[in-house]
Amino acid sequence: MDITGFIIFLVIGGVAGWLAGTIMKGGGFGLLGNILIGIAGGIVGGFLFRLLVIAAGGLIGSMVTAIVGAVGLLYVIGLFKNRKESSI
């Protein structure tokens, strides 16, 4: 991966993380947090799309995959967070 590809990877991660935070009413997590959530979402989304046999190619497909994965990841994190808060 060259530097341009790496920068695109980070931008997709940042935008996907920010959009997922906005969709899930989190409002974003700062630049680094958004990038990390978006990258993790891309991994989770890629896994989910492969399980469901959905192909999403290109820049838009990568963005959709990362957003779907990040929203799913934030949803699962929210479930554990709510569970922990209710047990206190």
MDTraj code that builds the backbone (N, CA, C; nanometers):
import mdtraj as md
import numpy as np

residues = "MET ASP ILE THR GLY PHE ILE ILE PHE LEU VAL ILE GLY GLY VAL ALA GLY TRP LEU ALA GLY THR ILE MET LYS GLY GLY GLY PHE GLY LEU LEU GLY ASN ILE LEU ILE GLY ILE ALA GLY GLY ILE VAL GLY GLY PHE LEU PHE ARG LEU LEU VAL ILE ALA ALA GLY GLY LEU ILE GLY SER MET VAL THR ALA ILE VAL GLY ALA VAL GLY LEU LEU TYR VAL ILE GLY LEU PHE LYS ASN ARG LYS GLU SER SER ILE".split()
xyz = np.array([
    [0.0851, -0.1168, 0.0000],
    [0.0000, 0.0000, 0.0000],
    [0.0902, 0.1238, 0.0000],
    [0.0652, 0.2104, -0.0943],
    [0.1426, 0.3339, -0.1011],
    [0.0802, 0.4397, -0.0095],
    [0.1419, 0.5545, -0.0015],
    [0.0969, 0.6596, 0.0903],
    [-0.0412, 0.7133, 0.0525],
    [-0.0710, 0.7203, -0.0770],
    [-0.2027, 0.7670, -0.1208],
    [-0.3117, 0.6704, -0.0774],
    [-0.2876, 0.5422, -0.0960],
    [-0.3839, 0.4416, -0.0525],
    [-0.4053, 0.4443, 0.0979],
    [-0.2966, 0.4658, 0.1720],
    [-0.3057, 0.4729, 0.3172],
    [-0.3870, 0.5948, 0.3611],
    [-0.3674, 0.7079, 0.2964],
    [-0.4426, 0.8289, 0.3299],
    [-0.5904, 0.8090, 0.2972],
    [-0.6201, 0.7481, 0.1843],
    [-0.7599, 0.7192, 0.1485],
    [-0.8221, 0.6260, 0.2513],
    [-0.7474, 0.5265, 0.2950],
    [-0.7911, 0.4322, 0.3976],
    [-0.8275, 0.5068, 0.5270],
    [-0.7431, 0.6004, 0.5682],
    [-0.7688, 0.6781, 0.6893],
    [-0.8885, 0.7714, 0.6728],
    [-0.9016, 0.8320, 0.5552],
    [-1.0152, 0.9221, 0.5303],
    [-1.1464, 0.8438, 0.5319],
    [-1.1492, 0.7289, 0.4666],
    [-1.2694, 0.6447, 0.4680],
    [-1.3018, 0.6043, 0.6111],
    [-1.2012, 0.5651, 0.6880],
    [-1.2226, 0.5284, 0.8275],
    [-1.2771, 0.6435, 0.9095],
    [-1.2197, 0.7626, 0.8902],
    [-1.2663, 0.8797, 0.9649],
    [-1.4088, 0.9177, 0.9318],
    [-1.4409, 0.9216, 0.8038],
    [-1.5766, 0.9583, 0.7612],
    [-1.6770, 0.8518, 0.8060],
    [-1.6415, 0.7252, 0.7908],
    [-1.7313, 0.6171, 0.8317],
    [-1.7549, 0.6201, 0.9822],
    [-1.6503, 0.6426, 1.0604],
    [-1.6649, 0.6512, 1.2053],
    [-1.7503, 0.7691, 1.2474],
    [-1.7286, 0.8846, 1.1827],
    [-1.8078, 1.0034, 1.2147],
    [-1.9552, 0.9815, 1.1801],
    [-1.9824, 0.9272, 1.0608],
    [-2.1213, 0.9025, 1.0210],
    [-2.1877, 0.7998, 1.1119],
    [-2.1145, 0.6950, 1.1482],
    [-2.1712, 0.5943, 1.2383],
    [-2.2024, 0.6552, 1.3743],
    [-2.1134, 0.7403, 1.4256],
    [-2.1391, 0.8080, 1.5529],
    [-2.2595, 0.8990, 1.5445],
    [-2.2760, 0.9651, 1.4319],
    [-2.3915, 1.0527, 1.4121],
    [-2.5197, 0.9710, 1.4002],
    [-2.5159, 0.8613, 1.3263],
    [-2.6335, 0.7756, 1.3099],
    [-2.6754, 0.7156, 1.4436],
    [-2.5787, 0.6749, 1.5235],
    [-2.6082, 0.6112, 1.6522],
    [-2.6215, 0.7134, 1.7653],
    [-2.6374, 0.8398, 1.7345],
    [-2.6588, 0.9487, 1.8298],
    [-2.5404, 0.9684, 1.9243],
    [-2.4200, 0.9342, 1.8772],
    [-2.3023, 0.9555, 1.9601],
    [-2.2370, 1.0889, 1.9325],
    [-2.2606, 1.1458, 1.8175],
    [-2.2059, 1.2756, 1.7830],
    [-2.0601, 1.2747, 1.7436],
    [-2.0014, 1.1602, 1.7242],
    [-1.8608, 1.1529, 1.6864],
    [-1.7715, 1.1299, 1.8075],
    [-1.6492, 1.0919, 1.7829],
    [-1.5574, 1.0532, 1.8893],
    [-1.4229, 1.1213, 1.8753],
    [-1.4173, 1.2328, 1.8069],
    [-1.2902, 1.2976, 1.7801],
    [-1.2251, 1.2336, 1.6583],
    [-1.1235, 1.2971, 1.6059],
    [-1.0614, 1.2502, 1.4819],
    [-1.0050, 1.1102, 1.4953],
    [-0.9229, 1.0858, 1.5961],
    [-0.8613, 0.9541, 1.6128],
    [-0.9654, 0.8475, 1.6438],
    [-1.0611, 0.8807, 1.7294],
    [-1.1674, 0.7857, 1.7627],
    [-1.2504, 0.7491, 1.6415],
    [-1.2856, 0.8486, 1.5592],
    [-1.3617, 0.8222, 1.4377],
    [-1.2849, 0.7315, 1.3422],
    [-1.1562, 0.7579, 1.3272],
    [-1.0747, 0.6756, 1.2384],
    [-1.0701, 0.5315, 1.2891],
    [-1.0493, 0.5143, 1.4180],
    [-1.0420, 0.3791, 1.4745],
    [-1.1752, 0.3061, 1.4642],
    [-1.2855, 0.3753, 1.4944],
    [-1.4187, 0.3141, 1.4812],
    [-1.4456, 0.2788, 1.3357],
    [-1.4092, 0.3667, 1.2431],
    [-1.4310, 0.3409, 1.1001],
    [-1.3482, 0.2243, 1.0491],
    [-1.2225, 0.2146, 1.0927],
    [-1.1376, 0.1027, 1.0496],
    [-1.1913, -0.0285, 1.1056],
    [-1.2251, -0.0290, 1.2352],
    [-1.2838, -0.1491, 1.2943],
    [-1.4170, -0.1818, 1.2271],
    [-1.4942, -0.0782, 1.1938],
    [-1.6205, -0.0997, 1.1231],
    [-1.5997, -0.1578, 0.9848],
    [-1.4932, -0.1158, 0.9172],
    [-1.4625, -0.1738, 0.7868],
    [-1.4331, -0.3220, 0.7961],
    [-1.3628, -0.3601, 0.9011],
    [-1.3312, -0.5023, 0.9221],
    [-1.4582, -0.5800, 0.9543],
    [-1.5382, -0.5266, 1.0472],
    [-1.6633, -0.5926, 1.0854],
    [-1.7596, -0.5973, 0.9667],
    [-1.7717, -0.4854, 0.8950],
    [-1.8606, -0.4807, 0.7785],
    [-1.8177, -0.5769, 0.6696],
    [-1.6872, -0.5858, 0.6450],
    [-1.6376, -0.6816, 0.5457],
    [-1.6706, -0.8239, 0.5837],
    [-1.6567, -0.8559, 0.7122],
    [-1.6909, -0.9895, 0.7605],
    [-1.8401, -1.0169, 0.7435],
    [-1.9241, -0.9198, 0.7835],
    [-2.0690, -0.9370, 0.7708],
    [-2.1122, -0.9495, 0.6251],
    [-2.0549, -0.8653, 0.5386],
    [-2.0916, -0.8711, 0.3964],
    [-2.0507, -1.0036, 0.3347],
    [-1.9359, -1.0578, 0.3755],
    [-1.8946, -1.1883, 0.3234],
    [-1.9881, -1.2979, 0.3723],
    [-2.0332, -1.2897, 0.4985],
    [-2.1271, -1.3888, 0.5510],
    [-2.2596, -1.3856, 0.4757],
    [-2.3040, -1.2660, 0.4412],
    [-2.4312, -1.2492, 0.3716],
    [-2.4169, -1.2562, 0.2199],
    [-2.2965, -1.2801, 0.1711],
    [-2.2633, -1.2885, 0.0291],
    [-2.3078, -1.1617, -0.0440],
    [-2.2660, -1.0481, 0.0103],
    [-2.2927, -0.9180, -0.0508],
    [-2.1598, -0.8621, -0.0972],
    [-2.1544, -0.8199, -0.2214],
    [-2.0320, -0.7623, -0.2764],
    [-2.0495, -0.6117, -0.2921],
    [-1.9551, -0.5366, -0.2369],
    [-1.9573, -0.3906, -0.2496],
    [-1.8167, -0.3475, -0.2884],
    [-1.7997, -0.3042, -0.4115],
    [-1.6666, -0.2692, -0.4588],
    [-1.6504, -0.1197, -0.4796],
    [-1.5283, -0.0782, -0.4950],
    [-1.4981, 0.0607, -0.5220],
    [-1.4995, 0.1456, -0.3964],
    [-1.4829, 0.2745, -0.4159],
    [-1.4759, 0.3688, -0.3049],
    [-1.6087, 0.3777, -0.2301],
    [-1.7187, 0.3863, -0.3039],
    [-1.8516, 0.3946, -0.2411],
    [-1.8830, 0.2646, -0.1673],
    [-1.8502, 0.1523, -0.2258],
    [-1.8728, 0.0234, -0.1607],
    [-1.7928, 0.0100, -0.0326],
    [-1.6683, 0.0574, -0.0359],
    [-1.5853, 0.0551, 0.0849],
    [-1.6450, 0.1431, 0.1935],
    [-1.6949, 0.2585, 0.1546],
    [-1.7555, 0.3499, 0.2508],
    [-1.8813, 0.2884, 0.3118],
    [-1.9678, 0.2309, 0.2291],
    [-2.0910, 0.1691, 0.2786],
    [-2.0583, 0.0530, 0.3719],
    [-1.9621, -0.0292, 0.3326],
    [-1.9211, -0.1423, 0.4155],
    [-1.8706, -0.0947, 0.5510],
    [-1.7852, 0.0078, 0.5516],
    [-1.7297, 0.0594, 0.6764],
    [-1.8382, 0.1225, 0.7635],
    [-1.9317, 0.1936, 0.7038],
    [-2.0388, 0.2576, 0.7813],
    [-2.1294, 0.1519, 0.8438],
    [-2.1692, 0.0530, 0.7651],
    [-2.2555, -0.0539, 0.8173],
    [-2.1852, -0.1272, 0.9312],
    [-2.0586, -0.1585, 0.9120],
    [-1.9835, -0.2275, 1.0166],
    [-1.9659, -0.1425, 1.1405],
    [-1.9387, -0.0132, 1.1234],
    [-1.9202, 0.0755, 1.2376],
    [-2.0499, 0.0948, 1.3150],
    [-2.1618, 0.1065, 1.2445],
    [-2.2913, 0.1185, 1.3120],
    [-2.3200, -0.0091, 1.3913],
    [-2.2938, -0.1242, 1.3306],
    [-2.3122, -0.2510, 1.4017],
    [-2.2224, -0.2615, 1.5231],
    [-2.0983, -0.2199, 1.5067],
    [-2.0033, -0.2230, 1.6178],
    [-2.0489, -0.1310, 1.7312],
    [-2.0917, -0.0100, 1.6995],
    [-2.1394, 0.0822, 1.8025],
    [-2.2669, 0.0313, 1.8695],
    [-2.3512, -0.0367, 1.7949],
    [-2.4724, -0.0948, 1.8520],
    [-2.4369, -0.2008, 1.9558],
    [-2.3447, -0.2893, 1.9212],
    [-2.3033, -0.3951, 2.0134],
    [-2.2349, -0.3351, 2.1364],
    [-2.1494, -0.2357, 2.1159],
    [-2.0843, -0.1687, 2.2286],
    [-2.1895, -0.1038, 2.3182],
    [-2.2912, -0.0431, 2.2574],
    [-2.3993, 0.0182, 2.3342],
    [-2.4760, -0.0831, 2.4173],
    [-2.4952, -0.2039, 2.3641],
    [-2.5632, -0.3086, 2.4403],
    [-2.4850, -0.3444, 2.5656],
    [-2.3541, -0.3609, 2.5513],
    [-2.2709, -0.3951, 2.6672],
    [-2.2625, -0.2790, 2.7649],
    [-2.2565, -0.1574, 2.7132],
    [-2.2500, -0.0408, 2.7995],
    [-2.3769, -0.0262, 2.8812],
    [-2.4922, -0.0441, 2.8170],
    [-2.6206, -0.0343, 2.8868],
    [-2.6363, -0.1466, 2.9883],
    [-2.5863, -0.2646, 2.9564],
    [-2.5946, -0.3763, 3.0466],
    [-2.5123, -0.3504, 3.1729],
    [-2.3927, -0.2943, 3.1542],
    [-2.3054, -0.2655, 3.2670],
    [-2.3641, -0.1566, 3.3550],
    [-2.4217, -0.0517, 3.2941],
    [-2.4805, 0.0581, 3.3710],
    [-2.6036, 0.0126, 3.4480],
    [-2.6824, -0.0791, 3.3938],
    [-2.8040, -0.1235, 3.4622],
    [-2.7734, -0.2169, 3.5778],
    [-2.6553, -0.2794, 3.5787],
    [-2.6210, -0.3710, 3.6879],
    [-2.5639, -0.2974, 3.8079],
    [-2.5325, -0.1692, 3.7924],
    [-2.4745, -0.0924, 3.9039],
    [-2.5817, -0.0395, 3.9947],
])
top = md.Topology()
chain = top.add_chain()
for i, resn in enumerate(residues, 1):
    res = top.add_residue(resn, chain, resSeq=i)
    for name in ("N", "CA", "C"):
        top.add_atom(name, md.element.get_by_symbol(name[0]), res)
traj = md.Trajectory(xyz[None], top)
